[in-house]
């Protein structure tokens, strides 16, 4: 192996190691929760929102053309919400502005993510996956109030 090949190979390995460490630091040091697919929960039939414990809530959302028909969600500042999402028809997206929650709604599966709302305000929910002609109207809102 020539000197330049060794140098190029070494630089490539070093850059990969830096990216791996950066992802590791972001995932552990900054509380970024990677969303996932839940395999032990069947897709649900109704949208629900309820309190599980003090400051902990659970939200089940079914994305349908072209709306999130979820119940009214009003939370105290600092609340943590477990979001379970499924789709009733086609692929949809679920992004809550101002947070790091970004899920895909896939028919027949349930995706999960956890989000914390540190400050009061209105958090807009938008669909980020083109789902048909009424896609631009697919929105929702979560209201967070001071305690």
Backbone bond lengths (Angstrom), bond angles and torsions (degrees), N, CA, C in turn:
res aa  C-N    CA-C-N  psi(-1)  N-CA   C-N-CA  omega(-1)  CA-C   N-CA-C  phi
1 X - - - 1.449 - - 1.527 108.36 -
2 X 1.293 116.25 133.30 1.461 120.44 -179.27 1.524 110.96 -78.52
3 X 1.318 114.23 165.82 1.467 121.39 -176.96 1.535 112.00 -59.83
4 X 1.318 118.61 -43.84 1.475 122.23 -179.02 1.535 111.27 -68.10
5 X 1.314 116.58 -35.37 1.461 119.04 177.12 1.526 110.59 -64.98
6 X 1.339 116.83 -43.83 1.466 120.55 177.79 1.522 111.02 -62.65
7 X 1.336 116.20 -41.44 1.464 120.79 178.87 1.530 110.85 -63.20
8 X 1.322 117.83 -45.46 1.463 122.22 179.70 1.529 110.82 -63.85
9 X 1.327 115.99 -44.19 1.458 120.23 178.46 1.527 110.97 -63.42
10 X 1.310 117.58 -42.55 1.465 121.69 178.36 1.511 112.26 -63.42
11 X 1.339 117.06 -42.80 1.468 120.61 177.29 1.526 111.52 -63.46
12 X 1.330 116.36 -40.56 1.468 120.13 178.29 1.514 111.98 -61.48
13 X 1.332 117.41 -44.62 1.461 121.48 178.75 1.528 110.06 -65.45
14 X 1.325 117.29 -40.11 1.468 120.53 179.81 1.525 111.08 -63.91
15 X 1.323 118.04 -43.30 1.471 121.41 179.32 1.526 110.46 -64.37
16 X 1.340 117.52 -41.66 1.471 120.21 177.58 1.520 110.74 -62.48
17 X 1.325 117.99 -40.33 1.458 121.45 178.82 1.523 111.18 -64.63
18 X 1.324 117.04 -40.06 1.472 121.04 177.96 1.523 110.49 -63.30
19 X 1.332 118.48 -45.24 1.456 121.34 178.78 1.529 111.13 -63.51
20 X 1.323 117.64 -41.82 1.459 121.32 178.48 1.527 110.65 -61.47
21 X 1.323 116.94 -45.39 1.471 120.32 178.80 1.530 111.26 -64.99
22 X 1.327 117.26 -37.52 1.466 120.43 178.51 1.529 110.59 -62.68
23 X 1.327 117.56 -44.08 1.461 121.00 178.38 1.522 110.09 -64.50
24 X 1.317 117.64 -41.31 1.455 121.96 178.85 1.527 111.87 -62.22
25 X 1.329 117.05 -43.64 1.468 121.85 179.13 1.523 110.25 -65.95
26 X 1.332 117.61 -44.13 1.463 120.48 179.50 1.523 111.59 -63.35
27 X 1.327 117.28 -40.55 1.465 120.85 -177.25 1.525 111.90 -71.22
28 X 1.332 118.02 -34.61 1.457 119.69 -176.26 1.520 113.50 -98.36
29 X 1.315 116.90 -36.66 1.458 120.21 -174.00 1.503 115.08 -86.41
30 X 1.320 118.05 -23.37 1.456 120.43 -175.96 1.518 112.85 -113.16
31 X 1.301 118.27 7.23 1.463 121.76 175.57 1.504 114.69 68.27
32 X 1.325 118.44 26.69 1.457 121.08 177.60 1.518 107.62 -76.05
33 X 1.316 116.24 121.24 1.453 122.08 -178.87 1.518 108.33 -100.75
34 X 1.316 116.50 122.48 1.453 120.69 -178.79 1.524 108.61 -80.87
35 X 1.355 117.76 122.51 1.458 119.41 179.51 1.522 110.54 -67.12
36 X 1.313 115.46 156.57 1.450 118.66 -179.43 1.508 112.00 -148.66
37 X 1.315 113.88 173.86 1.453 121.65 177.53 1.521 108.13 -92.82
38 X 1.311 116.77 131.83 1.453 122.19 -179.53 1.523 107.78 -94.42
39 X 1.324 116.97 120.67 1.465 119.77 -176.21 1.520 113.41 -95.58
40 X 1.333 117.94 -16.08 1.461 119.60 -177.43 1.526 113.64 -99.67
41 X 1.328 117.28 11.05 1.463 121.67 178.74 1.526 108.11 -122.00
42 X 1.331 115.88 125.20 1.466 119.59 177.22 1.528 109.09 -76.64
43 X 1.336 117.48 150.68 1.466 118.90 174.71 1.524 110.48 -56.42
44 X 1.314 115.29 135.66 1.461 120.77 -174.43 1.511 110.47 -91.02
45 X 1.322 115.36 165.58 1.468 122.26 -175.62 1.525 113.55 -100.04
46 X 1.345 117.16 -19.37 1.468 120.83 -175.59 1.513 110.32 -131.99
47 X 1.323 115.89 148.45 1.453 121.51 171.66 1.526 107.55 -79.56
48 X 1.319 117.25 131.16 1.459 120.57 -179.89 1.519 110.42 -139.26
49 X 1.320 115.20 155.44 1.459 122.77 176.57 1.518 107.14 -142.96
50 X 1.329 117.15 125.87 1.456 119.80 180.00 1.521 110.55 -152.02
51 X 1.337 114.46 162.08 1.456 121.39 179.81 1.525 108.68 -92.78
52 X 1.344 116.29 129.31 1.468 121.45 -179.94 1.522 111.82 -93.46
53 X 1.333 115.92 -37.64 1.461 121.92 -179.35 1.525 106.76 -157.93
54 X 1.312 116.18 -177.53 1.458 119.88 179.10 1.532 109.62 -65.03
55 X 1.329 117.19 115.21 1.455 122.03 179.62 1.516 114.99 80.92
56 X 1.332 118.56 2.26 1.467 123.33 179.51 1.520 109.51 -120.34
57 X 1.328 115.72 131.65 1.454 122.09 -177.44 1.522 109.40 -131.52
58 X 1.340 114.79 163.33 1.457 120.66 176.43 1.520 108.49 -132.69
59 X 1.326 115.76 133.87 1.463 122.54 -178.15 1.521 108.58 -126.89
60 X 1.340 116.15 124.57 1.463 122.22 175.21 1.527 106.55 -109.91
61 X 1.335 116.22 123.28 1.464 120.85 -176.21 1.526 109.58 -126.34
62 X 1.330 115.78 133.62 1.460 121.72 172.31 1.522 106.68 -109.52
63 X 1.325 116.05 117.88 1.466 120.87 177.09 1.519 108.35 -84.45
64 X 1.338 114.98 128.44 1.458 121.04 -179.47 1.523 108.24 -132.75
65 X 1.312 115.96 156.33 1.464 118.83 176.62 1.513 108.57 -62.73
66 X 1.170 123.79 121.34 1.430 135.37 -11.02 1.498 107.91 -123.13
67 X 1.326 115.72 63.13 1.456 119.24 -177.73 1.524 110.82 -160.21
68 X 1.314 113.62 160.34 1.459 121.47 165.80 1.518 104.05 -103.51
69 X 1.311 116.85 108.81 1.459 119.57 -177.81 1.517 109.26 -91.68
70 X 1.329 115.17 53.84 1.460 119.94 -177.09 1.522 110.18 -88.99
71 X 1.327 115.32 157.03 1.462 118.27 177.97 1.524 110.74 -66.87
72 X 1.320 115.76 165.56 1.462 120.72 177.19 1.525 108.61 -63.36
73 X 1.334 115.99 129.29 1.461 120.95 -177.59 1.523 109.07 -115.74
74 X 1.336 115.84 112.86 1.456 122.73 175.34 1.526 106.64 -124.73
75 X 1.329 115.35 124.07 1.466 121.56 -174.73 1.515 110.68 -125.36
76 X 1.335 117.29 154.22 1.462 119.48 169.98 1.526 109.37 -80.03
77 X 1.322 116.73 152.10 1.463 120.95 177.94 1.526 108.99 -59.37
78 X 1.307 116.29 139.20 1.455 121.92 -178.93 1.521 113.90 91.37
79 X 1.323 117.60 -1.27 1.463 121.08 -178.30 1.522 110.83 -71.40
80 X 1.321 115.11 151.11 1.460 122.50 176.82 1.517 107.88 -116.84
81 X 1.337 116.34 132.21 1.462 121.06 -174.57 1.527 109.70 -123.52
82 X 1.333 115.69 130.22 1.459 122.24 170.50 1.518 106.85 -91.65
83 X 1.330 116.79 118.00 1.459 121.91 -177.19 1.518 108.93 -104.83
84 X 1.334 116.21 124.45 1.452 123.21 173.76 1.525 106.89 -112.41
85 X 1.324 117.28 129.07 1.458 121.52 -171.05 1.520 110.44 -131.84
86 X 1.326 115.77 138.31 1.450 121.95 172.40 1.523 108.16 -142.76
87 X 1.317 116.27 170.22 1.468 120.88 179.39 1.518 109.33 -119.48
88 X 1.310 115.32 143.35 1.454 120.61 179.18 1.514 113.82 -92.57
89 X 1.342 117.90 -10.73 1.455 118.54 -174.26 1.537 113.09 -144.59
90 X 1.323 118.21 -66.70 1.470 122.82 -177.18 1.524 109.16 -128.48
91 X 1.327 116.72 179.48 1.463 120.77 176.03 1.524 110.75 -64.55
92 X 1.323 115.84 136.77 1.459 122.55 175.26 1.519 108.30 -135.78
93 X 1.306 115.86 164.31 1.453 121.99 173.33 1.516 109.52 -112.89
94 X 1.330 115.70 163.71 1.463 120.82 -179.12 1.520 106.82 -148.42
95 X 1.322 115.63 100.66 1.464 120.34 179.89 1.521 108.49 -123.00
96 X 1.343 116.13 130.32 1.459 120.68 176.30 1.519 107.13 -101.50
97 X 1.346 115.89 112.50 1.464 120.99 -179.72 1.519 110.99 -58.41
98 X 1.317 115.91 140.97 1.451 121.45 178.41 1.517 113.65 84.22
99 X 1.332 117.12 3.18 1.462 121.70 177.64 1.526 108.63 -130.43
100 X 1.314 116.18 177.00 1.454 120.01 177.16 1.525 111.98 -100.67
101 X 1.335 117.71 18.57 1.462 120.88 -179.81 1.519 110.50 -90.49
102 X 1.333 115.53 123.63 1.450 122.66 -178.62 1.519 106.96 -148.43
103 X 1.335 117.34 105.00 1.455 122.13 -174.94 1.516 111.33 -118.49
104 X 1.326 115.21 157.78 1.463 122.16 171.87 1.519 107.83 -107.07
105 X 1.325 116.53 134.32 1.461 121.94 175.73 1.521 107.95 -99.62
106 X 1.322 115.91 116.03 1.458 122.19 -176.96 1.525 108.43 -117.26
107 X 1.331 118.40 128.18 1.461 119.97 179.61 1.532 111.26 -57.62
108 X 1.329 116.36 134.73 1.450 121.66 177.42 1.516 115.15 85.23
109 X 1.339 118.16 -3.31 1.467 121.09 177.90 1.517 109.56 -129.44
110 X 1.319 115.78 165.36 1.461 121.92 177.04 1.517 107.58 -122.31
111 X 1.331 116.45 126.06 1.461 120.96 174.03 1.525 108.19 -105.41
112 X 1.332 114.28 155.96 1.462 119.99 -172.79 1.521 109.92 -135.98
113 X 1.312 114.98 143.53 1.452 121.78 172.59 1.519 109.47 -155.09
114 X 1.331 115.91 154.02 1.470 121.02 178.71 1.519 107.67 -116.87
115 X 1.317 115.49 136.84 1.458 120.38 -178.81 1.524 109.23 -136.45
116 X 1.315 115.01 146.47 1.473 122.00 178.18 1.524 107.86 -117.50
117 X 1.323 116.25 138.63 1.456 122.50 179.87 1.526 108.66 -111.34
118 X 1.339 118.53 93.00 1.468 121.17 -173.36 1.524 114.47 -73.51
119 X 1.332 118.01 -27.54 1.466 118.40 -176.57 1.521 111.08 -131.82
120 X 1.324 114.60 158.23 1.457 121.60 -178.29 1.523 110.78 -70.14
121 X 1.328 114.92 153.47 1.463 121.07 178.37 1.515 110.33 148.82
122 X 1.329 115.04 -176.42 1.456 121.40 176.15 1.515 108.25 -105.66
123 X 1.313 116.01 127.93 1.452 122.64 -179.64 1.524 108.37 -109.33
124 X 1.314 116.38 114.21 1.455 122.61 -177.30 1.522 110.38 -78.51
125 X 1.315 116.79 136.46 1.465 122.98 174.88 1.517 107.26 -105.67
126 X 1.319 116.96 128.12 1.463 121.12 -179.69 1.520 109.62 -128.21
127 X 1.314 114.81 153.45 1.459 122.41 174.30 1.524 107.16 -90.99
128 X 1.320 117.04 123.31 1.462 120.60 -177.85 1.529 112.48 -104.87
129 X 1.314 116.97 10.19 1.461 121.84 179.55 1.520 107.47 -120.47
130 X 1.340 117.18 121.34 1.459 119.39 -178.16 1.522 109.88 -60.22
131 X 1.338 115.77 120.00 1.463 120.86 -173.00 1.528 112.64 -121.38
132 X 1.301 117.59 12.01 1.452 119.92 177.62 1.510 111.91 132.61
133 X 1.313 115.60 -173.57 1.455 123.11 -170.34 1.526 113.41 -62.62
134 X 1.330 119.79 -28.57 1.460 121.94 -179.39 1.522 113.29 -98.77
135 X 1.314 117.03 17.70 1.466 122.54 -175.53 1.529 113.29 -54.46
136 X 1.316 117.48 -39.88 1.464 121.35 -175.84 1.526 112.61 -65.57
137 X 1.319 118.47 -15.88 1.465 121.76 -179.89 1.525 112.33 -95.43
138 X 1.328 117.69 0.03 1.459 121.28 -175.67 1.520 109.82 -84.36
139 X 1.335 115.05 95.30 1.460 121.68 -178.24 1.521 110.14 -142.12
140 X 1.297 114.65 163.98 1.460 122.46 174.09 1.515 107.82 -151.32
141 X 1.323 116.79 177.69 1.457 119.79 -179.74 1.527 109.74 -146.38
142 X 1.319 114.73 143.23 1.458 122.15 172.09 1.519 106.76 -117.45
143 X 1.328 116.30 125.95 1.462 121.07 179.71 1.521 109.81 -100.66
144 X 1.322 115.34 127.45 1.464 121.78 177.97 1.517 107.81 -115.98
145 X 1.337 116.18 125.54 1.460 121.66 -176.11 1.520 109.92 -117.23
146 X 1.335 116.59 154.77 1.452 121.20 175.45 1.521 108.69 -70.58
147 X 1.314 116.47 144.61 1.459 120.23 -179.76 1.503 110.50 -75.52
